[in-house]
Amino acid sequence: MSAFEVNFDGLIGPTHNYGGLSDGNLASANNSGEVSNPREAALQGLEKMRMMVRFGLVQGVFPPQPRPDDWTYIDTRMTGEHTAFDAARDIPRAARTDPRLLKVAYSASAMWAANAATVSPSADTLDGELKLTAANLASMLHRSFEHPTTTEVLRQIFKATTTVSAARVFPALHSHPDFGDEGAANHVRLCADHGGEGVELFVYGRTAGESTAGFPARQTLEASQAIARAHGLRPERTVFARQSRKAIDAGAFHNDVVCVGTLDTLFFHEFAFEDTPGTLDALRRAGNGLFALKSIMVPAADVPLADAVSSYLFNSQLLQMPGEDRLVLFAPTETRDTASTARYCEALVAGNGPIGRVEFVDVRQSMRNGGGPACLRLRVVLTDAELASVHQGVILDELKIDRLQDVVRLTYRDTLTPADFADPDFAVEALEAYEAIVAALDLPSLA
């Protein structure tokens, strides 16, 4: 069946800040407390989406989540009070009594749509239905409260609560460390073509009950297995592989920091997997009769693991462009600006391998918080009929991008400091910006 990959990027929200809340994320830690630029961040993200549209690809967008999240710092107060949220009263009180929790409430991390859900195309599922499971993001407090809103947004966009449904959307797994799930950031789909049956690779960092000391391994095997069962995947076409501890300790908090794949090509660092030969053998066996795996392993001698993490060479989009025989790697400018990865990219495209071109995009505001081009998007393979059933307000063209940029310029602050969180007026301002965005996308408000 004919199908194509649609990238749904998260629109960076008006509370974009450098909170330093993400353990194991080196960029987040290194830039903690710095002044952020929400307007610039959102405009950069929208220009990235515009590039995809101009390349001739189908591009979608997810709205930011409403912030501040009042539940986070009101219902978790140890006061016994459960009154309705009032910015003038509650924001100053939260700033005095628990500024960290207030910072959590303002988190804009839902912009990284790769963590929104795990997606199985209809070609892979036994009942022929597109499946999405929202990620519980249980490892980090500032992300753990995203999933109810994520589930509702996915159901709005894919019309999963109507009789004309593009997909089935499952709520997040139980939010317990044993079922820690970080979504598509630890998931790769390989196939001969997007519309055909594929192989789904789930990468995990630990099993239930293992220690989470040190840099946390966020994805569990048990979570990955539960999602594969819920999606009705064919066991013989499903592979579970362990991420290397060395990569996690180096700052690869998600597998997409050291690995990316599309169609029949897997592009990864030498230290991406605990057992690289075993992982590749399992993928070849799972893909038998469907495709011949093309694996590109980047040696640590060419790109040290530290450079792979800081440049986000692998946190790039690997794309099939209309009219091109070879794939395009859509990488952050940091990859171009890092000597080892710049040299590697030159050699990569000079060869006769499956990747024929590298394009660079400026998403520095996101990168400073530890999220590259791949973090910002969720890949969803859709047939023509499934795409027609999707809420069309989120499928972008250049005119819609222009309108969203107008909203951003009108409602987002140029700069944001940690002290701004204590201002009740900023809370009102951020929610008004959110309302303007969902109105532009013709989506109902969830504030």
C-alpha positions as CSV (number, residue, x, y, z in Angstrom):
1,M,0.0,0.0,0.0
2,S,1.2,3.5,-0.8
3,A,2.2,5.5,2.3
4,F,4.7,8.2,3.3
5,E,6.4,9.5,6.4
6,V,4.9,12.6,8.0
7,N,7.0,14.5,10.5
8,F,5.0,16.2,13.2
9,D,7.3,18.8,14.9
10,G,6.6,20.2,18.4
11,L,6.1,23.9,18.3
12,I,8.4,25.4,21.0
13,G,6.3,27.0,23.6
14,P,6.4,30.6,25.1
15,T,8.0,29.3,28.4
16,H,11.1,27.8,26.7
17,N,13.8,28.1,29.3
18,Y,17.1,26.5,30.5
19,G,15.9,24.9,33.6
20,G,18.6,22.2,33.9
21,L,16.0,19.7,35.0
22,S,17.1,16.7,32.9
23,D,19.6,14.4,34.6
24,G,22.0,12.9,32.1
25,N,21.4,15.6,29.5
26,L,24.8,17.4,29.3
27,A,23.5,20.4,27.3
28,S,20.6,20.9,29.7
29,A,23.0,20.8,32.7
30,N,25.7,23.0,31.1
31,N,23.2,25.8,30.2
32,S,21.1,25.7,33.3
33,G,20.0,29.1,34.5
34,E,21.0,30.9,31.3
35,V,18.8,33.5,29.6
36,S,16.6,31.8,26.9
37,N,15.0,33.3,23.8
38,P,11.5,31.8,23.4
39,R,10.6,33.8,20.3
40,E,13.9,32.9,18.5
41,A,13.5,29.3,19.5
42,A,10.0,29.0,18.1
43,L,10.9,30.9,14.9
44,Q,13.9,28.6,14.4
45,G,11.6,25.5,14.8
46,L,9.1,26.9,12.3
47,E,11.9,27.6,9.8
48,K,13.0,24.0,10.2
49,M,9.4,23.0,9.3
50,R,9.4,25.3,6.4
51,M,12.5,23.6,5.0
52,M,10.7,20.3,5.1
53,V,7.7,21.8,3.2
54,R,10.0,23.3,0.6
55,F,11.7,19.9,0.1
56,G,8.3,18.6,-0.9
57,L,7.6,16.6,2.3
58,V,4.4,16.4,4.3
59,Q,5.0,18.4,7.5
60,G,2.7,18.5,10.6
61,V,2.9,20.4,13.9
62,F,1.9,19.7,17.5
63,P,0.9,22.7,19.6
64,P,2.8,23.4,22.8
65,Q,1.2,22.3,26.1
66,P,-0.4,25.0,28.3
67,R,2.0,26.4,30.8
68,P,2.4,26.9,33.7
69,D,0.9,23.6,34.7
70,D,-1.0,24.5,37.9
71,W,-1.4,20.9,39.0
72,T,2.3,20.5,39.4
73,Y,2.8,23.1,42.1
74,I,-0.7,23.5,43.5
75,D,-1.9,20.0,44.1
76,T,1.5,18.8,45.2
77,R,1.8,21.5,47.9
78,M,2.0,20.2,51.4
79,T,-0.6,22.7,52.6
80,G,-3.8,20.6,52.3
81,E,-5.3,23.3,50.1
82,H,-6.8,22.5,46.8
83,T,-8.3,25.7,45.6
84,A,-8.7,26.8,42.0
85,F,-5.5,28.2,40.4
86,D,-5.1,31.9,40.8
87,A,-1.9,33.4,39.2
88,A,-1.8,36.5,41.4
89,R,-1.9,34.4,44.5
90,D,-0.2,31.1,43.6
91,I,2.7,32.1,41.4
92,P,4.4,34.4,44.1
93,R,3.7,31.8,46.8
94,A,5.2,29.0,44.7
95,A,8.3,31.2,43.9
96,R,8.8,31.7,47.7
97,T,8.2,28.1,48.9
98,D,9.4,25.9,46.1
99,P,11.1,27.7,43.2
100,R,12.2,24.4,41.6
101,L,8.7,23.1,41.4
102,L,7.6,26.3,39.9
103,K,10.3,25.9,37.3
104,V,9.0,22.4,36.6
105,A,5.5,23.8,36.1
106,Y,6.9,26.1,33.4
107,S,8.8,23.4,31.5
108,A,8.4,23.6,27.7
109,S,9.9,20.2,27.1
110,A,6.9,18.9,25.3
111,M,8.4,20.6,22.3
112,W,10.5,17.5,21.8
113,A,7.9,15.5,20.0
114,A,10.1,12.4,19.5
115,N,9.2,11.8,23.2
116,A,5.5,12.2,22.6
117,A,4.7,8.6,21.6
118,T,5.8,5.4,20.0
119,V,4.2,4.9,16.6
120,S,3.5,1.6,14.7
121,P,2.2,2.1,11.1
122,S,-0.8,0.2,9.9
123,A,1.4,-2.0,7.7
124,D,3.1,-3.4,10.8
125,T,0.1,-4.2,13.0
126,L,-1.8,-7.5,12.9
127,D,-5.2,-5.7,12.6
128,G,-3.9,-3.2,10.0
129,E,-4.6,-0.1,12.2
130,L,-2.1,2.7,13.0
131,K,-1.2,2.7,16.7
132,L,0.3,5.4,18.9
133,T,1.1,5.0,22.6
134,A,1.8,8.2,24.6
135,A,5.1,8.1,26.5
136,N,4.9,8.3,30.3
137,L,8.3,10.0,30.6
138,A,8.4,8.7,34.1
139,S,12.1,9.3,34.7
140,M,11.9,13.1,34.9
141,L,9.4,15.1,37.0
142,H,9.2,18.0,34.6
143,R,8.2,15.6,31.8
144,S,6.1,13.0,33.8
145,F,3.0,15.2,33.8
146,E,2.9,15.7,30.0
147,H,1.3,12.5,28.9
148,P,-2.4,13.2,29.7
149,T,-2.3,16.3,27.5
150,T,-0.2,14.4,24.9
151,T,-2.8,11.7,24.7
152,E,-5.6,14.2,24.2
153,V,-3.7,16.1,21.6
154,L,-3.0,12.9,19.7
155,R,-6.6,11.9,19.8
156,Q,-7.7,15.4,18.6
157,I,-5.3,15.3,15.7
158,F,-5.8,11.7,14.7
159,K,-9.6,11.8,15.5
160,A,-9.3,8.7,17.6
161,T,-12.5,9.4,19.5
162,T,-14.7,9.6,16.4
163,T,-16.1,7.0,14.0
164,V,-13.8,8.3,11.3
165,S,-10.4,7.5,12.9
166,A,-7.0,7.7,11.5
167,A,-5.5,5.8,14.4
168,R,-5.9,4.2,17.8
169,V,-4.2,6.2,20.5
170,F,-3.3,4.4,23.7
171,P,-2.7,6.3,27.0
172,A,0.7,6.1,28.6
173,L,1.9,3.0,30.5
174,H,1.7,3.1,34.3
175,S,4.1,5.7,35.6
176,H,6.4,3.5,37.5
177,P,10.2,3.2,37.0
178,D,9.8,-0.4,35.8
179,F,7.8,0.9,32.9
180,G,9.8,4.0,32.0
181,D,9.0,4.9,28.4
182,E,10.5,7.8,26.5
183,G,8.6,7.2,23.2
184,A,10.0,7.2,19.7
185,A,13.4,8.5,20.8
186,N,14.2,4.8,21.6
187,H,12.4,3.3,18.6
188,V,13.4,2.9,14.9
189,R,11.3,1.5,12.0
190,L,13.1,-0.2,9.1
191,C,11.5,-1.2,5.8
192,A,11.9,-1.4,2.0
193,D,9.3,1.3,1.5
194,H,7.1,3.2,4.0
195,G,3.9,1.5,2.9
196,G,5.2,-2.0,3.2
197,E,5.6,-4.2,6.2
198,G,8.6,-3.2,8.4
199,V,10.7,-4.2,11.3
200,E,10.4,-2.2,14.5
201,L,13.5,-1.8,16.7
202,F,13.0,-1.0,20.4
203,V,16.1,0.1,22.3
204,Y,16.2,0.0,26.1
205,G,18.7,1.0,28.7
206,R,17.7,-1.3,31.6
207,T,15.3,-3.9,32.8
208,A,12.8,-3.7,35.7
209,G,14.5,-3.5,39.0
210,E,17.9,-2.5,37.8
211,S,19.6,0.4,39.5
212,T,19.1,3.9,38.2
213,A,22.2,5.3,39.9
214,G,24.4,7.6,37.8
215,F,23.1,8.9,34.5
216,P,19.6,7.3,34.4
217,A,18.8,4.7,31.8
218,R,15.3,5.9,31.1
219,Q,13.8,3.3,28.8
220,T,13.0,-0.2,30.2
221,L,12.7,-3.5,28.3
222,E,9.4,-4.1,30.0
223,A,7.9,-0.9,28.7
224,S,9.1,-1.6,25.1
225,Q,7.6,-5.1,25.3
226,A,4.3,-3.8,26.6
227,I,4.0,-1.3,23.7
228,A,4.9,-4.0,21.1
229,R,2.1,-6.2,22.6
230,A,-0.4,-3.4,22.7
231,H,0.3,-2.4,19.1
232,G,-0.1,-6.0,17.9
233,L,3.3,-6.3,16.3
234,R,4.5,-9.5,14.7
235,P,7.0,-11.0,17.0
236,E,9.2,-12.2,14.2
237,R,9.4,-8.6,12.9
238,T,10.2,-7.0,16.3
239,V,13.7,-6.6,17.8
240,F,14.6,-5.5,21.3
241,A,18.2,-4.3,21.7
242,R,20.1,-2.9,24.7
243,Q,21.7,0.6,24.5
244,S,25.3,0.6,25.6
245,R,26.0,1.8,29.1
246,K,29.0,3.7,27.7
247,A,26.7,5.8,25.5
248,I,24.3,6.6,28.4
249,D,27.2,7.6,30.7
250,A,28.5,9.8,27.9
251,G,25.2,11.7,27.8
252,A,23.2,9.7,25.2
253,F,20.1,9.8,27.4
254,H,18.0,8.6,24.5
255,N,19.1,6.2,21.8
256,D,18.4,8.8,19.1
257,V,21.5,10.7,20.3
258,V,23.6,7.8,18.9
259,C,21.4,6.2,16.3
260,V,18.9,7.1,13.5
261,G,17.4,5.0,10.8
262,T,14.8,5.0,8.0
263,L,13.8,2.7,5.2
264,D,16.5,0.0,5.0
265,T,19.3,2.1,6.5
266,L,20.5,2.2,10.1
267,F,23.1,5.0,10.9
268,F,24.7,4.6,14.3
269,H,27.8,5.1,16.5
270,E,30.1,2.2,17.3
271,F,29.0,2.5,20.9
272,A,25.3,2.8,20.3
273,F,24.4,-0.8,21.3
274,E,25.7,-3.1,24.1
275,D,25.9,-6.0,21.5
276,T,26.3,-4.5,18.0
277,P,26.8,-7.8,16.1
278,G,23.9,-9.4,17.9
279,T,21.6,-6.3,17.2
280,L,22.5,-6.3,13.5
281,D,22.0,-10.0,13.2
282,A,18.6,-9.8,14.8
283,L,17.6,-7.0,12.4
284,R,18.7,-8.9,9.4
285,R,16.8,-12.0,10.5
286,A,13.7,-9.9,11.3
287,G,13.9,-8.2,7.9
288,N,14.4,-11.4,5.9
289,G,12.1,-11.4,2.9
290,L,11.4,-7.7,3.4
291,F,14.7,-5.8,2.8
292,A,18.4,-6.1,3.0
293,L,19.7,-4.1,5.9
294,K,22.2,-1.3,5.1
295,S,24.1,-0.5,8.2
296,I,26.5,2.4,8.6
297,M,28.5,2.2,11.8
298,V,30.6,5.3,12.6
299,P,33.8,4.3,14.3
300,A,34.8,6.0,17.5
301,A,38.2,6.5,15.9
302,D,36.6,8.8,13.4
303,V,34.0,10.4,15.7
304,P,34.7,10.1,19.4
305,L,31.6,9.4,21.5
306,A,31.9,12.8,23.2
307,D,31.8,14.6,19.8
308,A,28.8,12.5,18.7
309,V,26.9,13.6,21.8
310,S,27.9,17.3,21.7
311,S,27.3,17.7,17.9
312,Y,24.2,15.6,17.8
313,L,25.4,14.0,14.5
314,F,22.9,11.1,15.0
315,N,20.1,13.3,16.4
316,S,19.4,14.2,12.8
317,Q,16.5,13.4,10.5
318,L,17.3,10.8,7.9
319,L,15.0,11.5,5.0
320,Q,13.9,10.2,1.7
321,M,13.6,13.2,-0.6
322,P,11.3,13.3,-3.6
323,G,13.2,12.5,-6.8
324,E,16.5,11.5,-5.0
325,D,17.9,8.0,-4.9
326,R,20.0,8.5,-1.8
327,L,18.9,9.6,1.6
328,V,19.5,13.0,3.1
329,L,20.8,13.6,6.6
330,F,19.2,16.7,8.1
331,A,21.7,17.7,10.8
332,P,22.1,20.6,13.3
333,T,24.7,23.2,12.5
334,E,26.7,22.0,15.5
335,T,27.5,18.9,13.4
336,R,29.0,21.2,10.7
337,D,30.9,23.2,13.4
338,T,32.5,20.1,15.1
339,A,35.7,19.1,13.3
340,S,35.3,15.3,13.6
341,T,31.7,15.2,12.5
342,A,32.3,17.7,9.7
343,R,35.0,15.5,8.3
344,Y,32.9,12.4,8.7
345,C,30.0,14.0,6.8
346,E,32.2,15.0,3.9
347,A,33.5,11.4,3.6
348,L,30.0,10.0,4.0
349,V,28.5,11.8,1.0
350,A,31.6,11.3,-1.1
351,G,31.2,7.5,-1.0
352,N,28.6,5.4,-2.7
353,G,26.6,4.6,0.4
354,P,22.9,5.1,1.0
355,I,23.3,8.7,2.4
356,G,24.1,11.1,-0.4
357,R,23.7,14.5,1.1
358,V,23.8,16.4,4.4
359,E,21.8,19.5,5.0
360,F,22.3,21.7,8.1
361,V,19.6,23.6,10.1
362,D,20.0,26.1,12.9
363,V,18.0,25.0,16.0
364,R,20.5,26.3,18.5
365,Q,17.9,27.3,21.1
366,S,16.7,23.7,21.2
367,M,20.2,22.3,21.1
368,R,21.3,24.3,24.1
369,N,18.6,22.3,26.1
370,G,19.7,19.0,24.6
371,G,17.3,18.5,21.7
372,G,18.3,18.4,18.0
373,P,16.3,18.1,14.8
374,A,15.3,14.5,15.5
375,C,14.1,15.4,19.1
376,L,11.8,18.0,17.7
377,R,9.8,15.6,15.5
378,L,7.6,12.5,15.7
379,R,7.6,10.4,12.6
380,V,4.2,9.0,11.6
381,V,3.8,6.8,8.5
382,L,0.4,7.4,7.0
383,T,-1.5,6.1,4.0
384,D,-3.4,8.6,1.8
385,A,-6.7,7.7,3.6
386,E,-5.1,8.0,7.1
387,L,-3.7,11.4,6.2
388,A,-7.1,12.6,4.9
389,S,-8.6,11.7,8.3
390,V,-6.0,13.7,10.3
391,H,-7.1,17.1,11.5
392,Q,-5.9,19.3,8.6
393,G,-5.3,22.3,10.7
394,V,-1.9,20.9,11.8
395,I,-0.8,19.9,8.3
396,L,1.4,22.8,7.3
397,D,2.0,24.9,4.2
398,E,4.0,28.1,4.0
399,L,1.0,30.2,4.6
400,K,0.2,28.4,7.9
401,I,3.8,28.7,8.9
402,D,3.7,32.5,8.2
403,R,0.6,32.7,10.4
404,L,2.2,30.8,13.3
405,Q,5.3,33.0,13.1
406,D,3.0,36.0,13.3
407,V,1.5,34.6,16.5
408,V,4.9,33.9,17.9
409,R,6.2,37.4,17.2
410,L,3.1,38.9,18.7
411,T,2.8,36.8,21.9
412,Y,6.3,35.4,22.8
413,R,8.9,37.2,24.8
414,D,12.3,37.8,23.2
415,T,14.1,36.9,26.4
416,L,13.2,34.9,29.5
417,T,15.1,34.6,32.8
418,P,14.4,32.4,35.8
419,A,13.2,35.5,37.8
420,D,10.4,35.9,35.3
421,F,8.7,32.8,36.6
422,A,7.8,34.7,39.8
423,D,5.8,37.3,37.9
424,P,2.0,36.4,37.7
425,D,1.7,38.5,34.6
426,F,4.0,36.1,32.8
427,A,1.8,33.2,33.7
428,V,-1.2,35.0,32.1
429,E,0.9,36.0,29.1
430,A,2.1,32.4,28.5
431,L,-1.4,31.0,28.6
432,E,-2.7,33.7,26.2
433,A,0.1,32.8,23.8
434,Y,-1.0,29.1,24.0
435,E,-4.6,30.0,23.3
436,A,-3.6,32.0,20.2
437,I,-1.6,29.1,18.9
438,V,-4.3,26.4,19.3
439,A,-6.8,28.9,17.7
440,A,-4.5,29.2,14.7
441,L,-4.4,25.4,14.4
442,D,-8.2,25.2,14.8
443,L,-7.7,23.0,17.9
444,P,-9.7,23.2,21.1
445,S,-7.9,24.6,24.2
446,L,-6.7,22.2,26.9
447,A,-5.8,24.9,29.4
